[in-house]
Amino acid sequence: MWYWIKISFLTLIGAFFVWLLYEYLTFPNIKKLRYENPTTTALIEARLAQARAEGREPKKFMIWTPIDRISPNLQRAVIAGEDARFVEHHGFDWEAIQKAWDEAVKEAEKEAKEEGDNDPNDWIPSLPSFKRGASTITQQLAKNLYLSEERSFVRKAREAVITYFLERELSKRRILEIYLNVIEWGDGIYGAEAAARTYFKKSASDLTPSEAAYLAAMIPSPLNVFNPKKNPKRVARRQKIILRSLNHVKIP
């Protein structure tokens, strides 16, 4: 009996080290992101494969745009909506953000109740003070670039490791630049430039605060929950909350 227990234990240890070796050999070369702009992501490829499998024409509208040509309004709006502490170590007025956020949330909650939409988890942007969890911009980038959408411990572990190396190898400004250029903004729409042209018929450099907040409001679920065609009121409420926080957010 002890012999088989020992064999099973050694087999388990061996499998673990084989898995570690596989992870090491297949780990993405994050350093190259310092100077190379990704032309696709795991999420984009998954969407294209899904379209083909369903007999639909694959769509990919993506125009890489340097961060200097992306409106600061959009940069602030995305940080406000997705990861308010993204540049906290650079310094910003957290108390002012929290106050503005709380006031905006109260107004949005009142408006939602009047319209019969009483689930704030569907439209309130993620802040650390809220009970529900939220992925940081870097975590989202790690997932979009390299991982599947499956929910498992292994995927979360990979996400954590990739996130660590993204933060270590890249500047905050570079992380934000890549994020803004690859995230999904609708069916086949990827990146800020494609989103600005699709929804506002203009360049990402010319987005107004209101337009930027509108785009940022869509990010958590542009195909479903925050699809402006399916749920325009939810998008509008989230837009208002983000808009109230723009002046209190600093960009890297």
N, C-alpha and C positions, 0 to 999 in steps of 0.2 A: 504493500500500500504506500509506504513512504517513498519507495522507488518511483512510483507513478506520480506522486505529488511533486517530487523533485524534478522529474522530467517535464511535468506540466509547467512548473515554475520557470525552468530554464527556457522552455519554448516561448513562454510569455515574455520573458526578458529579451530573448532573441528577436521576437517579432517587434518589440518596442524599439530596439536599436535599428532594425531594418527600416521601420517607419521613420525614425529620426534621420537616417541616411537618405531616404527618399525625399524627405522635406528639405534637407540640406542641398541635395542635387537639383531640386526643382524650384528652389527659392528664387524669386524674381531679383533681377539685378537693379536694385533701387538707385544705386549711384548714378546710373546713366540718365535718370530723370533730371539730373542737374542741368543737362544740356540737350537732351532729346525730348521732343514733344510726342506723347503717345498719339497714335493715329486711330486706335481702337481700344476697347476695354472688354473685360469679361462680360459685363452687363450688355454692352452693345452686341457682342457676338451671340449672346444668349437670346436677345431680342430678334436678331436676324434669323437664327436657327428656328426659333419658335414660329416666325412668320412663314418660313419655307415649309415647315412641318404642317402648318394649317392651310397651305396652298395660297397664301397671300404674298404679294410682292414685297420683298424686304425693303425697308426704308432707312436711310441714313443721311441726315442733313447735319453736317458738322463743319464748321469753319474755325480753324485755330486762330485765336486772337491774343496777342501779347497783353498782359495785364494793364500795361500803360494805356491801352486802347479800349479798356473796359471801364465804363463809368464808375467812379467812386461810389455813386449812389447804389449801384448794384452790389458792389463789394461790401458796403456797410449793411445793406438789406439782407444779404445772404448770411453774414456773420450774426446779425441780430436775430434772424429766424432760426438758424441751425445750430449755432455754437457761440453764445454770447461771450464766453471766456476764451475764445480762440487766441486773442492777442492780449490777454489780461496782463501778462508779464511786461508788455510795452506800456501799460498804464491807461486806464480809462475810469470814468466816474461810475462805479458800480451802483452806488446808492441812487444816482440820478436815473440810471437805466431801470433799476428795480421799481422806483417810484412811477416813472412813466409807464412801465410795463403793467404794473398793478392797476393803474388808472384805466389804461386801455382795455385790459382784460375785463374789468368791471363793466365798462361800457359795452363791450362785445357780448358779455354774458347776458346783460339786460336785453340787448337787441335780439340775441338768439332765443331767449325765453319768449319774447313777444312773437317770434316766428315759429315757436314750437320745436326748436332744435336745442335740446337740453344736454347734449353730450359734448362737453368742452374738450374731451380727449381727441375729438375729430378735427378741431380747428385751432386750438391754442398752440403756438410755437413752443418749442422745448427750451426751458430754462432749468438750471440746476435746482432752483427752489421748488419746482413742481415735483410731485411724487413719482410720476412716470419717468422711466429712463429715457435717455436720449444719446445717440451716437454723436461724437464730435465730428467736425469736418474731416479731420485726418482719418478717423475710423471709416467714415463713409467713402472716402477716397480709396482707402485700402480695399474695401469690399468691391467697389465699382471697378477698379483697375484689374484686380486679380482673382476674385472669388465668386463663387456661385451664390444664389439666393437661398440655398438650403439653410435650415436652422439646426445646427448641431454643435456639440462641444468642440469638435475638431475644427470646424470652420471658424468658430469664435476664437479659438486658440491661434489659428493662423492669422486672423484679423488683428489680434493683439500684437503678435510679433511683427507683422508688416507695419502696423501703426507705429510701433516703437522705432523701427528703422527709417520710416518716412520722416519722423520728427528729428531723428539724429542726423540724417544725411541731407535733408533739404531745409531751406529757410521757410519761415511761415509764409512769406510772400510767394515763394515758388509753389508751396502746397496749395495756397489759395488760387494761384494762376491755373494750375493743372485742374483743380476741382471745378473751377468756373468754365473750363473748356470741355469737360467730358461728361458732366452730369446730365441726366435725362430731363427734358422739359416738354415732353409730349411724345406722341407716336412718331418715332424716327427722328426726333429733334434732340440734338445733343450740343450742349455748350451755349454760352451766353450770346454769341453772335447769331447763331441759328435761331435762338429763342427770340431775340430782339427783332430780327427780320420777320419771323413768322407772326408774332403777336402784335408788333407795333410798326412794321414796315420801315424800320430804321436800324442804324448801327448800334451795337452795344455801347459805344462811346457816348451816344446821345440820349441815353435813357434818363428820364426825369425821376425824382424821388418816388412819385406815385407809381410809375411804370416799373421801377426797380422793385418796389415792395410787392407789386402784383406778381412779378416773376418769382420772387423769393417765396411768396406764399404757396406757390405750386409745388415746390421742391419735394416735400415728403411723399407725395403720391400724385404725380402729374397725369397719370393714366386713369385714375379712379377717384379717390376721395377729394383731391384738389384739382381735378380736371375742370377747367373753367366752363366747359360746355355742359358737363354733368351736374356740377355743384357750384354755380357762380356765387351764391350767397356765402358759402363757406370760404371760398377764396377771398371774397371781398372783406369778410370779417377778419381773416388772418392778415390780409393786406393792411388794414387799419392799425392793427396791433404793431406790426413791423414798422410801419410808417412813423408811429409815435416814438420809436426808439432810435431812429437813424442818427439824430444829432448827438447821441450819447455813445456811439460806437466808433472806435478808432480802427483803422486798417493797417496792416503791416507794411 
